[in-house]
Amino acid sequence: MSGEYPPNHLISEVRMEQEFDVARMTVRKVTAALREEGLIVTTPGMGSFVT
């Protein structure tokens, strides 16, 4: 488990919870930080994707 995803990869909260054995709130905090850094983008109705 490297934690690296290719560009345009759909980020799944459920999958990340399982892969990293963390709580949903942890995943949401991390994805918010990644979004602020411009490493992922979120499109309403579609999800979050790696940039």
mmCIF entry with sequence, helices, sheets and N, C-alpha, C, O atoms, coordinates in Angstrom:
data_MODEL
# 
_entry.id   MODEL 
# 
_entity.id                         1 
_entity.type                       polymer 
_entity.pdbx_number_of_molecules   1 
# 
_entity_poly.entity_id                      1 
_entity_poly.type                           'polypeptide(L)' 
_entity_poly.nstd_linkage                   no 
_entity_poly.nstd_monomer                   no 
_entity_poly.pdbx_seq_one_letter_code       MSGEYPPNHLISEVRMEQEFDVARMTVRKVTAALREEGLIVTTPGMGSFVT 
_entity_poly.pdbx_seq_one_letter_code_can   MSGEYPPNHLISEVRMEQEFDVARMTVRKVTAALREEGLIVTTPGMGSFVT 
_entity_poly.pdbx_strand_id                 A 
# 
loop_
_entity_poly_seq.entity_id 
_entity_poly_seq.num 
_entity_poly_seq.mon_id 
_entity_poly_seq.hetero 
1 1  MET n 
1 2  SER n 
1 3  GLY n 
1 4  GLU n 
1 5  TYR n 
1 6  PRO n 
1 7  PRO n 
1 8  ASN n 
1 9  HIS n 
1 10 LEU n 
1 11 ILE n 
1 12 SER n 
1 13 GLU n 
1 14 VAL n 
1 15 ARG n 
1 16 MET n 
1 17 GLU n 
1 18 GLN n 
1 19 GLU n 
1 20 PHE n 
1 21 ASP n 
1 22 VAL n 
1 23 ALA n 
1 24 ARG n 
1 25 MET n 
1 26 THR n 
1 27 VAL n 
1 28 ARG n 
1 29 LYS n 
1 30 VAL n 
1 31 THR n 
1 32 ALA n 
1 33 ALA n 
1 34 LEU n 
1 35 ARG n 
1 36 GLU n 
1 37 GLU n 
1 38 GLY n 
1 39 LEU n 
1 40 ILE n 
1 41 VAL n 
1 42 THR n 
1 43 THR n 
1 44 PRO n 
1 45 GLY n 
1 46 MET n 
1 47 GLY n 
1 48 SER n 
1 49 PHE n 
1 50 VAL n 
1 51 THR n 
# 
_struct_asym.id          A 
_struct_asym.entity_id   1 
# 
loop_
_struct_conf.conf_type_id 
_struct_conf.id 
_struct_conf.pdbx_PDB_helix_id 
_struct_conf.beg_label_comp_id 
_struct_conf.beg_label_asym_id 
_struct_conf.beg_label_seq_id 
_struct_conf.pdbx_beg_PDB_ins_code 
_struct_conf.end_label_comp_id 
_struct_conf.end_label_asym_id 
_struct_conf.end_label_seq_id 
_struct_conf.pdbx_end_PDB_ins_code 
_struct_conf.beg_auth_comp_id 
_struct_conf.beg_auth_asym_id 
_struct_conf.beg_auth_seq_id 
_struct_conf.end_auth_comp_id 
_struct_conf.end_auth_asym_id 
_struct_conf.end_auth_seq_id 
_struct_conf.pdbx_PDB_helix_class 
_struct_conf.details 
_struct_conf.pdbx_PDB_helix_length 
HELX_P HELX_P1 AA1 GLU A 13 ? PHE A 20 ? GLU A 13 PHE A 20 1 ? 8  
HELX_P HELX_P2 AA2 ARG A 24 ? GLU A 36 ? ARG A 24 GLU A 36 1 ? 13 
# 
_struct_conf_type.id          HELX_P 
_struct_conf_type.criteria    ? 
_struct_conf_type.reference   ? 
# 
_struct_sheet.id               AA1 
_struct_sheet.type             ? 
_struct_sheet.number_strands   3 
_struct_sheet.details          ? 
# 
loop_
_struct_sheet_order.sheet_id 
_struct_sheet_order.range_id_1 
_struct_sheet_order.range_id_2 
_struct_sheet_order.offset 
_struct_sheet_order.sense 
AA1 1 2 ? anti-parallel 
AA1 2 3 ? anti-parallel 
# 
loop_
_struct_sheet_range.sheet_id 
_struct_sheet_range.id 
_struct_sheet_range.beg_label_comp_id 
_struct_sheet_range.beg_label_asym_id 
_struct_sheet_range.beg_label_seq_id 
_struct_sheet_range.pdbx_beg_PDB_ins_code 
_struct_sheet_range.end_label_comp_id 
_struct_sheet_range.end_label_asym_id 
_struct_sheet_range.end_label_seq_id 
_struct_sheet_range.pdbx_end_PDB_ins_code 
_struct_sheet_range.beg_auth_comp_id 
_struct_sheet_range.beg_auth_asym_id 
_struct_sheet_range.beg_auth_seq_id 
_struct_sheet_range.end_auth_comp_id 
_struct_sheet_range.end_auth_asym_id 
_struct_sheet_range.end_auth_seq_id 
AA1 1 LEU A 10 ? ILE A 11 ? LEU A 10 ILE A 11 
AA1 2 GLY A 47 ? VAL A 50 ? GLY A 47 VAL A 50 
AA1 3 ILE A 40 ? THR A 43 ? ILE A 40 THR A 43 
# 
loop_
_atom_site.group_PDB 
_atom_site.id 
_atom_site.type_symbol 
_atom_site.label_atom_id 
_atom_site.label_alt_id 
_atom_site.label_comp_id 
_atom_site.label_asym_id 
_atom_site.label_entity_id 
_atom_site.label_seq_id 
_atom_site.pdbx_PDB_ins_code 
_atom_site.Cartn_x 
_atom_site.Cartn_y 
_atom_site.Cartn_z 
_atom_site.occupancy 
_atom_site.B_iso_or_equiv 
_atom_site.pdbx_formal_charge 
_atom_site.auth_seq_id 
_atom_site.auth_comp_id 
_atom_site.auth_asym_id 
_atom_site.auth_atom_id 
_atom_site.pdbx_PDB_model_num 
ATOM 1   N N  . MET A 1 1  ? 0.845   -1.166 0.000   1.00 0.00 ? 1  MET A N  1 
ATOM 2   C CA . MET A 1 1  ? 0.000   0.000  0.000   1.00 0.00 ? 1  MET A CA 1 
ATOM 3   C C  . MET A 1 1  ? 0.890   1.229  0.000   1.00 0.00 ? 1  MET A C  1 
ATOM 4   O O  . MET A 1 1  ? 1.477   1.577  1.025   1.00 0.00 ? 1  MET A O  1 
ATOM 5   N N  . SER A 1 2  ? 0.991   1.884  -1.143  1.00 0.00 ? 2  SER A N  1 
ATOM 6   C CA . SER A 1 2  ? 1.876   3.037  -1.287  1.00 0.00 ? 2  SER A CA 1 
ATOM 7   C C  . SER A 1 2  ? 1.156   4.353  -1.004  1.00 0.00 ? 2  SER A C  1 
ATOM 8   O O  . SER A 1 2  ? 1.795   5.348  -0.664  1.00 0.00 ? 2  SER A O  1 
ATOM 9   N N  . GLY A 1 3  ? -0.179  4.365  -1.143  1.00 0.00 ? 3  GLY A N  1 
ATOM 10  C CA . GLY A 1 3  ? -0.920  5.599  -0.947  1.00 0.00 ? 3  GLY A CA 1 
ATOM 11  C C  . GLY A 1 3  ? -0.830  6.533  -2.127  1.00 0.00 ? 3  GLY A C  1 
ATOM 12  O O  . GLY A 1 3  ? -1.249  7.687  -2.038  1.00 0.00 ? 3  GLY A O  1 
ATOM 13  N N  . GLU A 1 4  ? -0.285  6.052  -3.244  1.00 0.00 ? 4  GLU A N  1 
ATOM 14  C CA . GLU A 1 4  ? -0.188  6.869  -4.448  1.00 0.00 ? 4  GLU A CA 1 
ATOM 15  C C  . GLU A 1 4  ? -1.249  6.424  -5.446  1.00 0.00 ? 4  GLU A C  1 
ATOM 16  O O  . GLU A 1 4  ? -1.490  5.232  -5.636  1.00 0.00 ? 4  GLU A O  1 
ATOM 17  N N  . TYR A 1 5  ? -1.871  7.405  -6.075  1.00 0.00 ? 5  TYR A N  1 
ATOM 18  C CA . TYR A 1 5  ? -2.900  7.119  -7.070  1.00 0.00 ? 5  TYR A CA 1 
ATOM 19  C C  . TYR A 1 5  ? -2.553  7.866  -8.348  1.00 0.00 ? 5  TYR A C  1 
ATOM 20  O O  . TYR A 1 5  ? -1.997  8.963  -8.290  1.00 0.00 ? 5  TYR A O  1 
ATOM 21  N N  . PRO A 1 6  ? -2.873  7.289  -9.499  1.00 0.00 ? 6  PRO A N  1 
ATOM 22  C CA . PRO A 1 6  ? -2.559  7.942  -10.780 1.00 0.00 ? 6  PRO A CA 1 
ATOM 23  C C  . PRO A 1 6  ? -3.487  9.131  -11.034 1.00 0.00 ? 6  PRO A C  1 
ATOM 24  O O  . PRO A 1 6  ? -4.559  9.215  -10.435 1.00 0.00 ? 6  PRO A O  1 
ATOM 25  N N  . PRO A 1 7  ? -3.085  10.053 -11.919 1.00 0.00 ? 7  PRO A N  1 
ATOM 26  C CA . PRO A 1 7  ? -3.947  11.180 -12.278 1.00 0.00 ? 7  PRO A CA 1 
ATOM 27  C C  . PRO A 1 7  ? -5.319  10.698 -12.749 1.00 0.00 ? 7  PRO A C  1 
ATOM 28  O O  . PRO A 1 7  ? -5.443  9.656  -13.392 1.00 0.00 ? 7  PRO A O  1 
ATOM 29  N N  . ASN A 1 8  ? -6.335  11.476 -12.416 1.00 0.00 ? 8  ASN A N  1 
ATOM 30  C CA . ASN A 1 8  ? -7.731  11.225 -12.775 1.00 0.00 ? 8  ASN A CA 1 
ATOM 31  C C  . ASN A 1 8  ? -8.359  10.058 -12.019 1.00 0.00 ? 8  ASN A C  1 
ATOM 32  O O  . ASN A 1 8  ? -9.492  9.675  -12.310 1.00 0.00 ? 8  ASN A O  1 
ATOM 33  N N  . HIS A 1 9  ? -7.638  9.487  -11.053 1.00 0.00 ? 9  HIS A N  1 
ATOM 34  C CA . HIS A 1 9  ? -8.171  8.398  -10.237 1.00 0.00 ? 9  HIS A CA 1 
ATOM 35  C C  . HIS A 1 9  ? -9.278  8.937  -9.342  1.00 0.00 ? 9  HIS A C  1 
ATOM 36  O O  . HIS A 1 9  ? -9.100  9.965  -8.689  1.00 0.00 ? 9  HIS A O  1 
ATOM 37  N N  . LEU A 1 10 ? -10.427 8.249  -9.305  1.00 0.00 ? 10 LEU A N  1 
ATOM 38  C CA . LEU A 1 10 ? -11.546 8.626  -8.444  1.00 0.00 ? 10 LEU A CA 1 
ATOM 39  C C  . LEU A 1 10 ? -11.201 8.255  -7.006  1.00 0.00 ? 10 LEU A C  1 
ATOM 40  O O  . LEU A 1 10 ? -10.848 7.110  -6.723  1.00 0.00 ? 10 LEU A O  1 
ATOM 41  N N  . ILE A 1 11 ? -11.303 9.221  -6.100  1.00 0.00 ? 11 ILE A N  1 
ATOM 42  C CA . ILE A 1 11 ? -11.033 8.991  -4.686  1.00 0.00 ? 11 ILE A CA 1 
ATOM 43  C C  . ILE A 1 11 ? -12.318 8.507  -4.023  1.00 0.00 ? 11 ILE A C  1 
ATOM 44  O O  . ILE A 1 11 ? -13.324 9.217  -4.030  1.00 0.00 ? 11 ILE A O  1 
ATOM 45  N N  . SER A 1 12 ? -12.293 7.313  -3.454  1.00 0.00 ? 12 SER A N  1 
ATOM 46  C CA . SER A 1 12 ? -13.442 6.752  -2.764  1.00 0.00 ? 12 SER A CA 1 
ATOM 47  C C  . SER A 1 12 ? -13.188 6.787  -1.258  1.00 0.00 ? 12 SER A C  1 
ATOM 48  O O  . SER A 1 12 ? -12.224 6.195  -0.772  1.00 0.00 ? 12 SER A O  1 
ATOM 49  N N  . GLU A 1 13 ? -14.064 7.487  -0.517  1.00 0.00 ? 13 GLU A N  1 
ATOM 50  C CA . GLU A 1 13 ? -13.911 7.535  0.933   1.00 0.00 ? 13 GLU A CA 1 
ATOM 51  C C  . GLU A 1 13 ? -13.982 6.132  1.539   1.00 0.00 ? 13 GLU A C  1 
ATOM 52  O O  . GLU A 1 13 ? -13.196 5.793  2.423   1.00 0.00 ? 13 GLU A O  1 
ATOM 53  N N  . VAL A 1 14 ? -14.908 5.335  1.069   1.00 0.00 ? 14 VAL A N  1 
ATOM 54  C CA . VAL A 1 14 ? -15.062 3.979  1.602   1.00 0.00 ? 14 VAL A CA 1 
ATOM 55  C C  . VAL A 1 14 ? -13.812 3.152  1.339   1.00 0.00 ? 14 VAL A C  1 
ATOM 56  O O  . VAL A 1 14 ? -13.328 2.458  2.234   1.00 0.00 ? 14 VAL A O  1 
ATOM 57  N N  . ARG A 1 15 ? -13.293 3.220  0.139   1.00 0.00 ? 15 ARG A N  1 
ATOM 58  C CA . ARG A 1 15 ? -12.096 2.450  -0.206  1.00 0.00 ? 15 ARG A CA 1 
ATOM 59  C C  . ARG A 1 15 ? -10.882 2.906  0.621   1.00 0.00 ? 15 ARG A C  1 
ATOM 60  O O  . ARG A 1 15 ? -10.089 2.087  1.086   1.00 0.00 ? 15 ARG A O  1 
ATOM 61  N N  . MET A 1 16 ? -10.759 4.224  0.792   1.00 0.00 ? 16 MET A N  1 
ATOM 62  C CA . MET A 1 16 ? -9.632  4.734  1.584   1.00 0.00 ? 16 MET A CA 1 
ATOM 63  C C  . MET A 1 16 ? -9.750  4.323  3.050   1.00 0.00 ? 16 MET A C  1 
ATOM 64  O O  . MET A 1 16 ? -8.746  4.005  3.687   1.00 0.00 ? 16 MET A O  1 
ATOM 65  N N  . GLU A 1 17 ? -10.977 4.329  3.591   1.00 0.00 ? 17 GLU A N  1 
ATOM 66  C CA . GLU A 1 17 ? -11.192 3.855  4.964   1.00 0.00 ? 17 GLU A CA 1 
ATOM 67  C C  . GLU A 1 17 ? -10.670 2.436  5.124   1.00 0.00 ? 17 GLU A C  1 
ATOM 68  O O  . GLU A 1 17 ? -9.966  2.122  6.084   1.00 0.00 ? 17 GLU A O  1 
ATOM 69  N N  . GLN A 1 18 ? -11.024 1.591  4.175   1.00 0.00 ? 18 GLN A N  1 
ATOM 70  C CA . GLN A 1 18 ? -10.630 0.183  4.231   1.00 0.00 ? 18 GLN A CA 1 
ATOM 71  C C  . GLN A 1 18 ? -9.137  0.011  3.981   1.00 0.00 ? 18 GLN A C  1 
ATOM 72  O O  . GLN A 1 18 ? -8.469  -0.737 4.695   1.00 0.00 ? 18 GLN A O  1 
ATOM 73  N N  . GLU A 1 19 ? -8.614  0.696  2.978   1.00 0.00 ? 19 GLU A N  1 
ATOM 74  C CA . GLU A 1 19 ? -7.209  0.542  2.605   1.00 0.00 ? 19 GLU A CA 1 
ATOM 75  C C  . GLU A 1 19 ? -6.261  0.980  3.722   1.00 0.00 ? 19 GLU A C  1 
ATOM 76  O O  . GLU A 1 19 ? -5.242  0.335  3.968   1.00 0.00 ? 19 GLU A O  1 
ATOM 77  N N  . PHE A 1 20 ? -6.603  2.080  4.394   1.00 0.00 ? 20 PHE A N  1 
ATOM 78  C CA . PHE A 1 20 ? -5.717  2.626  5.414   1.00 0.00 ? 20 PHE A CA 1 
ATOM 79  C C  . PHE A 1 20 ? -6.194  2.362  6.840   1.00 0.00 ? 20 PHE A C  1 
ATOM 80  O O  . PHE A 1 20 ? -5.545  2.771  7.803   1.00 0.00 ? 20 PHE A O  1 
ATOM 81  N N  . ASP A 1 21 ? -7.339  1.670  6.970   1.00 0.00 ? 21 ASP A N  1 
ATOM 82  C CA . ASP A 1 21 ? -7.897  1.304  8.274   1.00 0.00 ? 21 ASP A CA 1 
ATOM 83  C C  . ASP A 1 21 ? -8.037  2.526  9.181   1.00 0.00 ? 21 ASP A C  1 
ATOM 84  O O  . ASP A 1 21 ? -7.538  2.551  10.306  1.00 0.00 ? 21 ASP A O  1 
ATOM 85  N N  . VAL A 1 22 ? -8.735  3.544  8.652   1.00 0.00 ? 22 VAL A N  1 
ATOM 86  C CA . VAL A 1 22 ? -8.970  4.783  9.391   1.00 0.00 ? 22 VAL A CA 1 
ATOM 87  C C  . VAL A 1 22 ? -10.459 5.125  9.360   1.00 0.00 ? 22 VAL A C  1 
ATOM 88  O O  . VAL A 1 22 ? -11.221 4.560  8.575   1.00 0.00 ? 22 VAL A O  1 
ATOM 89  N N  . ALA A 1 23 ? -10.856 6.047  10.217  1.00 0.00 ? 23 ALA A N  1 
ATOM 90  C CA . ALA A 1 23 ? -12.247 6.484  10.295  1.00 0.00 ? 23 ALA A CA 1 
ATOM 91  C C  . ALA A 1 23 ? -12.598 7.409  9.127   1.00 0.00 ? 23 ALA A C  1 
ATOM 92  O O  . ALA A 1 23 ? -11.722 8.040  8.536   1.00 0.00 ? 23 ALA A O  1 
ATOM 93  N N  . ARG A 1 24 ? -13.884 7.476  8.807   1.00 0.00 ? 24 ARG A N  1 
ATOM 94  C CA . ARG A 1 24 ? -14.364 8.344  7.718   1.00 0.00 ? 24 ARG A CA 1 
ATOM 95  C C  . ARG A 1 24 ? -13.950 9.792  7.953   1.00 0.00 ? 24 ARG A C  1 
ATOM 96  O O  . ARG A 1 24 ? -13.569 10.486 7.010   1.00 0.00 ? 24 ARG A O  1 
ATOM 97  N N  . MET A 1 25 ? -14.020 10.257 9.199   1.00 0.00 ? 25 MET A N  1 
ATOM 98  C CA . MET A 1 25 ? -13.656 11.636 9.495   1.00 0.00 ? 25 MET A CA 1 
ATOM 99  C C  . MET A 1 25 ? -12.184 11.896 9.172   1.00 0.00 ? 25 MET A C  1 
ATOM 100 O O  . MET A 1 25 ? -11.840 12.988 8.717   1.00 0.00 ? 25 MET A O  1 
ATOM 101 N N  . THR A 1 26 ? -11.327 10.933 9.393   1.00 0.00 ? 26 THR A N  1 
ATOM 102 C CA . THR A 1 26 ? -9.908  11.063 9.057   1.00 0.00 ? 26 THR A CA 1 
ATOM 103 C C  . THR A 1 26 ? -9.741  11.218 7.551   1.00 0.00 ? 26 THR A C  1 
ATOM 104 O O  . THR A 1 26 ? -8.987  12.074 7.088   1.00 0.00 ? 26 THR A O  1 
ATOM 105 N N  . VAL A 1 27 ? -10.445 10.392 6.792   1.00 0.00 ? 27 VAL A N  1 
ATOM 106 C CA . VAL A 1 27 ? -10.382 10.471 5.328   1.00 0.00 ? 27 VAL A CA 1 
ATOM 107 C C  . VAL A 1 27 ? -10.852 11.844 4.865   1.00 0.00 ? 27 VAL A C  1 
ATOM 108 O O  . VAL A 1 27 ? -10.253 12.432 3.964   1.00 0.00 ? 27 VAL A O  1 
ATOM 109 N N  . ARG A 1 28 ? -11.904 12.353 5.464   1.00 0.00 ? 28 ARG A N  1 
ATOM 110 C CA . ARG A 1 28 ? -12.438 13.660 5.057   1.00 0.00 ? 28 ARG A CA 1 
ATOM 111 C C  . ARG A 1 28 ? -11.465 14.790 5.375   1.00 0.00 ? 28 ARG A C  1 
ATOM 112 O O  . ARG A 1 28 ? -11.340 15.735 4.596   1.00 0.00 ? 28 ARG A O  1 
ATOM 113 N N  . LYS A 1 29 ? -10.772 14.702 6.515   1.00 0.00 ? 29 LYS A N  1 
ATOM 114 C CA . LYS A 1 29 ? -9.777  15.727 6.855   1.00 0.00 ? 29 LYS A CA 1 
ATOM 115 C C  . LYS A 1 29 ? -8.615  15.689 5.861   1.00 0.00 ? 29 LYS A C  1 
ATOM 116 O O  . LYS A 1 29 ? -8.129  16.731 5.422   1.00 0.00 ? 29 LYS A O  1 
ATOM 117 N N  . VAL A 1 30 ? -8.182  14.492 5.517   1.00 0.00 ? 30 VAL A N  1 
ATOM 118 C CA . VAL A 1 30 ? -7.070  14.348 4.583   1.00 0.00 ? 30 VAL A CA 1 
ATOM 119 C C  . VAL A 1 30 ? -7.464  14.832 3.189   1.00 0.00 ? 30 VAL A C  1 
ATOM 120 O O  . VAL A 1 30 ? -6.693  15.539 2.541   1.00 0.00 ? 30 VAL A O  1 
ATOM 121 N N  . THR A 1 31 ? -8.644  14.461 2.726   1.00 0.00 ? 31 THR A N  1 
ATOM 122 C CA . THR A 1 31 ? -9.053  14.895 1.396   1.00 0.00 ? 31 THR A CA 1 
ATOM 123 C C  . THR A 1 31 ? -9.237  16.412 1.358   1.00 0.00 ? 31 THR A C  1 
ATOM 124 O O  . THR A 1 31 ? -8.965  17.032 0.329   1.00 0.00 ? 31 THR A O  1 
ATOM 125 N N  . ALA A 1 32 ? -9.690  17.022 2.449   1.00 0.00 ? 32 ALA A N  1 
ATOM 126 C CA . ALA A 1 32 ? -9.806  18.484 2.497   1.00 0.00 ? 32 ALA A CA 1 
ATOM 127 C C  . ALA A 1 32 ? -8.431  19.127 2.365   1.00 0.00 ? 32 ALA A C  1 
ATOM 128 O O  . ALA A 1 32 ? -8.270  20.116 1.651   1.00 0.00 ? 32 ALA A O  1 
ATOM 129 N N  . ALA A 1 33 ? -7.443  18.567 3.052   1.00 0.00 ? 33 ALA A N  1 
ATOM 130 C CA . ALA A 1 33 ? -6.074  19.100 2.971   1.00 0.00 ? 33 ALA A CA 1 
ATOM 131 C C  . ALA A 1 33 ? -5.513  18.929 1.560   1.00 0.00 ? 33 ALA A C  1 
ATOM 132 O O  . ALA A 1 33 ? -4.865  19.834 1.034   1.00 0.00 ? 33 ALA A O  1 
ATOM 133 N N  . LEU A 1 34 ? -5.760  17.773 0.949   1.00 0.00 ? 34 LEU A N  1 
ATOM 134 C CA . LEU A 1 34 ? -5.289  17.527 -0.418  1.00 0.00 ? 34 LEU A CA 1 
ATOM 135 C C  . LEU A 1 34 ? -5.958  18.491 -1.404  1.00 0.00 ? 34 LEU A C  1 
ATOM 136 O O  . LEU A 1 34 ? -5.325  18.969 -2.345  1.00 0.00 ? 34 LEU A O  1 
ATOM 137 N N  . ARG A 1 35 ? -7.232  18.766 -1.178  1.00 0.00 ? 35 ARG A N  1 
ATOM 138 C CA . ARG A 1 35 ? -7.965  19.700 -2.040  1.00 0.00 ? 35 ARG A CA 1 
ATOM 139 C C  . ARG A 1 35 ? -7.363  21.099 -1.911  1.00 0.00 ? 35 ARG A C  1 
ATOM 140 O O  . ARG A 1 35 ? -7.175  21.784 -2.916  1.00 0.00 ? 35 ARG A O  1 
ATOM 141 N N  . GLU A 1 36 ? -7.059  21.528 -0.684  1.00 0.00 ? 36 GLU A N  1 
ATOM 142 C CA . GLU A 1 36 ? -6.452  22.850 -0.458  1.00 0.00 ? 36 GLU A CA 1 
ATOM 143 C C  . GLU A 1 36 ? -5.094  22.965 -1.138  1.00 0.00 ? 36 GLU A C  1 
ATOM 144 O O  . GLU A 1 36 ? -4.720  24.045 -1.597  1.00 0.00 ? 36 GLU A O  1 
ATOM 145 N N  . GLU A 1 37 ? -4.357  21.867 -1.207  1.00 0.00 ? 37 GLU A N  1 
ATOM 146 C CA . GLU A 1 37 ? -3.032  21.857 -1.839  1.00 0.00 ? 37 GLU A CA 1 
ATOM 147 C C  . GLU A 1 37 ? -3.118  21.734 -3.362  1.00 0.00 ? 37 GLU A C  1 
ATOM 148 O O  . GLU A 1 37 ? -2.107  21.836 -4.057  1.00 0.00 ? 37 GLU A O  1 
ATOM 149 N N  . GLY A 1 38 ? -4.338  21.514 -3.876  1.00 0.00 ? 38 GLY A N  1 
ATOM 150 C CA . GLY A 1 38 ? -4.517  21.374 -5.313  1.00 0.00 ? 38 GLY A CA 1 
ATOM 151 C C  . GLY A 1 38 ? -4.153  20.001 -5.843  1.00 0.00 ? 38 GLY A C  1 
ATOM 152 O O  . GLY A 1 38 ? -3.974  19.824 -7.048  1.00 0.00 ? 38 GLY A O  1 
ATOM 153 N N  . LEU A 1 39 ? -4.042  19.021 -4.943  1.00 0.00 ? 39 LEU A N  1 
ATOM 154 C CA . LEU A 1 39 ? -3.658  17.670 -5.358  1.00 0.00 ? 39 LEU A CA 1 
ATOM 155 C C  . LEU A 1 39 ? -4.851  16.821 -5.785  1.00 0.00 ? 39 LEU A C  1 
ATOM 156 O O  . LEU A 1 39 ? -4.696  15.824 -6.490  1.00 0.00 ? 39 LEU A O  1 
ATOM 157 N N  . ILE A 1 40 ? -6.047  17.229 -5.349  1.00 0.00 ? 40 ILE A N  1 
ATOM 158 C CA . ILE A 1 40 ? -7.275  16.600 -5.833  1.00 0.00 ? 40 ILE A CA 1 
ATOM 159 C C  . ILE A 1 40 ? -8.273  17.712 -6.149  1.00 0.00 ? 40 ILE A C  1 
ATOM 160 O O  . ILE A 1 40 ? -8.189  18.814 -5.607  1.00 0.00 ? 40 ILE A O  1 
ATOM 161 N N  . VAL A 1 41 ? -9.208  17.404 -7.025  1.00 0.00 ? 41 VAL A N  1 
ATOM 162 C CA . VAL A 1 41 ? -10.305 18.323 -7.336  1.00 0.00 ? 41 VAL A CA 1 
ATOM 163 C C  . VAL A 1 41 ? -11.612 17.582 -7.132  1.00 0.00 ? 41 VAL A C  1 
ATOM 164 O O  . VAL A 1 41 ? -11.706 16.380 -7.381  1.00 0.00 ? 41 VAL A O  1 
ATOM 165 N N  . THR A 1 42 ? -12.616 18.308 -6.679  1.00 0.00 ? 42 THR A N  1 
ATOM 166 C CA . THR A 1 42 ? -13.928 17.700 -6.446  1.00 0.00 ? 42 THR A CA 1 
ATOM 167 C C  . THR A 1 42 ? -14.932 18.342 -7.381  1.00 0.00 ? 42 THR A C  1 
ATOM 168 O O  . THR A 1 42 ? -15.045 19.565 -7.460  1.00 0.00 ? 42 THR A O  1 
ATOM 169 N N  . THR A 1 43 ? -15.653 17.495 -8.084  1.00 0.00 ? 43 THR A N  1 
ATOM 170 C CA . THR A 1 43 ? -16.707 17.942 -8.989  1.00 0.00 ? 43 THR A CA 1 
ATOM 171 C C  . THR A 1 43 ? -18.030 17.478 -8.396  1.00 0.00 ? 43 THR A C  1 
ATOM 172 O O  . THR A 1 43 ? -18.251 16.276 -8.252  1.00 0.00 ? 43 THR A O  1 
ATOM 173 N N  . PRO A 1 44 ? -18.925 18.422 -8.045  1.00 0.00 ? 44 PRO A N  1 
ATOM 174 C CA . PRO A 1 44 ? -20.202 18.030 -7.463  1.00 0.00 ? 44 PRO A CA 1 
ATOM 175 C C  . PRO A 1 44 ? -20.935 17.016 -8.347  1.00 0.00 ? 44 PRO A C  1 
ATOM 176 O O  . PRO A 1 44 ? -21.037 17.182 -9.562  1.00 0.00 ? 44 PRO A O  1 
ATOM 177 N N  . GLY A 1 45 ? -21.432 15.982 -7.712  1.00 0.00 ? 45 GLY A N  1 
ATOM 178 C CA . GLY A 1 45 ? -22.162 14.944 -8.421  1.00 0.00 ? 45 GLY A CA 1 
ATOM 179 C C  . GLY A 1 45 ? -21.285 13.893 -9.078  1.00 0.00 ? 45 GLY A C  1 
ATOM 180 O O  . GLY A 1 45 ? -21.785 12.873 -9.552  1.00 0.00 ? 45 GLY A O  1 
ATOM 181 N N  . MET A 1 46 ? -19.975 14.135 -9.109  1.00 0.00 ? 46 MET A N  1 
ATOM 182 C CA . MET A 1 46 ? -19.065 13.178 -9.751  1.00 0.00 ? 46 MET A CA 1 
ATOM 183 C C  . MET A 1 46 ? -18.063 12.583 -8.762  1.00 0.00 ? 46 MET A C  1 
ATOM 184 O O  . MET A 1 46 ? -17.757 11.393 -8.834  1.00 0.00 ? 46 MET A O  1 
ATOM 185 N N  . GLY A 1 47 ? -17.549 13.400 -7.842  1.00 0.00 ? 47 GLY A N  1 
ATOM 186 C CA . GLY A 1 47 ? -16.588 12.924 -6.862  1.00 0.00 ? 47 GLY A CA 1 
ATOM 187 C C  . GLY A 1 47 ? -15.292 13.690 -6.894  1.00 0.00 ? 47 GLY A C  1 
ATOM 188 O O  . GLY A 1 47 ? -15.175 14.734 -7.535  1.00 0.00 ? 47 GLY A O  1 
ATOM 189 N N  . SER A 1 48 ? -14.307 13.141 -6.177  1.00 0.00 ? 48 SER A N  1 
ATOM 190 C CA . SER A 1 48 ? -12.982 13.760 -6.092  1.00 0.00 ? 48 SER A CA 1 
ATOM 191 C C  . SER A 1 48 ? -11.993 12.951 -6.907  1.00 0.00 ? 48 SER A C  1 
ATOM 192 O O  . SER A 1 48 ? -12.003 11.720 -6.882  1.00 0.00 ? 48 SER A O  1 
ATOM 193 N N  . PHE A 1 49 ? -11.132 13.666 -7.635  1.00 0.00 ? 49 PHE A N  1 
ATOM 194 C CA . PHE A 1 49 ? -10.184 13.028 -8.533  1.00 0.00 ? 49 PHE A CA 1 
ATOM 195 C C  . PHE A 1 49 ? -8.777  13.575 -8.299  1.00 0.00 ? 49 PHE A C  1 
ATOM 196 O O  . PHE A 1 49 ? -8.608  14.746 -7.961  1.00 0.00 ? 49 PHE A O  1 
ATOM 197 N N  . VAL A 1 50 ? -7.781  12.730 -8.478  1.00 0.00 ? 50 VAL A N  1 
ATOM 198 C CA . VAL A 1 50 ? -6.380  13.121 -8.384  1.00 0.00 ? 50 VAL A CA 1 
ATOM 199 C C  . VAL A 1 50 ? -6.065  14.036 -9.566  1.00 0.00 ? 50 VAL A C  1 
ATOM 200 O O  . VAL A 1 50 ? -6.463  13.760 -10.698 1.00 0.00 ? 50 VAL A O  1 
ATOM 201 N N  . THR A 1 51 ? -5.343  15.134 -9.293  1.00 0.00 ? 51 THR A N  1 
ATOM 202 C CA . THR A 1 51 ? -4.991  16.053 -10.383 1.00 0.00 ? 51 THR A CA 1 
ATOM 203 C C  . THR A 1 51 ? -3.715  15.590 -11.072 1.00 0.00 ? 51 THR A C  1 
ATOM 204 O O  . THR A 1 51 ? -3.255  16.233 -12.016 1.00 0.00 ? 51 THR A O  1 
# 
